[in-house]
Amino acid sequence: MHGTQHGLREHAPHHLLLRALQRASERLRDDEAVVRVAVAQNGYALQYAAAELKGDRAIVLAAVAQNGRALIYAAAELKGD
């Protein structure tokens, strides 16, 4: 079984990962590994990530690589990069 220790599957349908992160606990939204998997599959999942992770360059780049429009959810200091 491929997935994270939290049960999010790396190859789950895009909308399911988005919905899972949207409904996730604060602890999961703050978990870098969980958020990284989610944004790699659906960049829009960045909107539900903890504020600190919205400012993490690697997380934001993964989200934007998947969907360029996800940049709107990045921390302000990264939007100009």
C-alpha positions in Angstrom: 0.0 0.0 0.0 1.5 3.3 -1.1 0.5 6.2 1.1 1.6 8.3 4.1 1.5 7.3 7.7 -1.7 9.2 8.0 -3.5 7.2 5.4 -3.6 9.7 2.5 -2.9 7.7 -0.6 -0.4 9.3 -3.0 -2.5 8.3 -6.0 -6.0 9.1 -4.7 -8.3 11.1 -7.1 -7.5 14.8 -7.0 -10.9 15.8 -5.6 -10.7 13.3 -2.7 -7.4 14.7 -1.5 -8.7 18.2 -1.7 -11.8 17.2 0.3 -9.7 15.2 2.8 -7.4 18.1 3.6 -10.4 20.5 3.8 -12.0 18.4 6.5 -8.7 17.4 8.2 -7.8 18.3 11.7 -5.5 21.2 12.3 -2.8 18.7 13.2 -3.0 17.2 9.7 -3.2 20.5 8.0 0.1 21.4 9.7 1.8 18.1 8.8 4.3 18.7 6.0 4.2 15.2 4.6 0.4 15.1 4.4 0.2 18.6 2.8 3.0 17.7 0.3 1.1 14.6 -0.9 -2.2 16.6 -1.2 -0.8 19.6 -3.1 1.2 17.3 -5.4 -2.1 15.7 -6.5 -4.2 18.8 -6.4 -2.6 22.2 -6.1 -5.7 23.8 -4.7 -5.3 21.8 -1.6 -2.8 24.5 -0.6 -5.8 26.7 0.5 -6.4 24.3 3.4 -2.8 24.0 4.5 -1.7 25.6 7.8 -0.5 29.2 7.3 3.1 28.2 8.0 3.1 25.7 5.1 1.6 28.3 2.8 4.8 30.1 3.3 7.0 27.0 2.7 8.7 27.4 -0.7 8.8 23.7 -1.5 5.2 23.1 -0.6 4.1 26.1 -2.7 6.2 25.1 -5.6 4.7 21.6 -5.5 1.2 23.1 -5.5 2.0 25.5 -8.4 3.7 22.8 -10.4 0.4 20.8 -10.2 -1.8 23.8 -10.9 -0.4 27.3 -11.5 -3.5 28.9 -10.1 -2.8 27.5 -6.7 -0.4 30.5 -6.2 -3.3 32.6 -5.0 -3.2 30.5 -1.8 0.5 31.0 -1.1 1.8 33.3 1.6 2.2 36.9 0.4 6.0 36.8 0.7 6.1 34.0 -1.9 3.7 35.4 -4.5 6.3 37.8 -6.0 9.0 35.1 -6.4 
